[in-house]
Amino acid sequence: MAFNGYLLRLLSTNGVYTEIPLGLLRYSTYKVTPDQRLDLDTGLRDLTGVMHRVVVNHVCTKIEVNTISLNDSQANQLVTLLMSHVRNYLERDVYLQYWDTESQSYKTGHFYIPDIQWQIRNVDTVRNKINYNETRIAFIEY
């Protein structure tokens, strides 16, 4: 599948995809680590110092991207979009379609969103508005 102009789309419970707007993302920070290998008992070495890996069959992808500097309404738009697609609030899990650079195609997976650390850039006390610095958002596949 060729690139279709988006990086990330969230899948709702009724099967509808919603794109995360590119205008909210600093797409130059988009990083995909596809199909990460998972080790069971990583680092076990024998008496000669040779490491013996036990790699499980399951692979998972990690996606990281920064937002642009957001104002409070943009931050609210993004948080509302993410949280409206979360399947389990405690786990923050979502189904996500993403651009995989390695395969040059879109893939879909089940991910969780680690805690997002918001940092205020400034506060406009006249207009009662908050502006945020770039913020990292990650998606880690189950």
Buried (B, 14 or more C-beta within 10 A) or exposed (E): EEEEEBBBBBBEEEEEBEBBEBEBBBBEBBEBEBBEEEEEEEEEEEEEEEEEEEEEEEEBBBBBBBBBBBBBEBBEBBEEBBEEBBBEEEEBBBBBBBBBEEEEEBBEBBBBBBEBEEEEEEEEEEEEEBBBBBBBBBBBBE
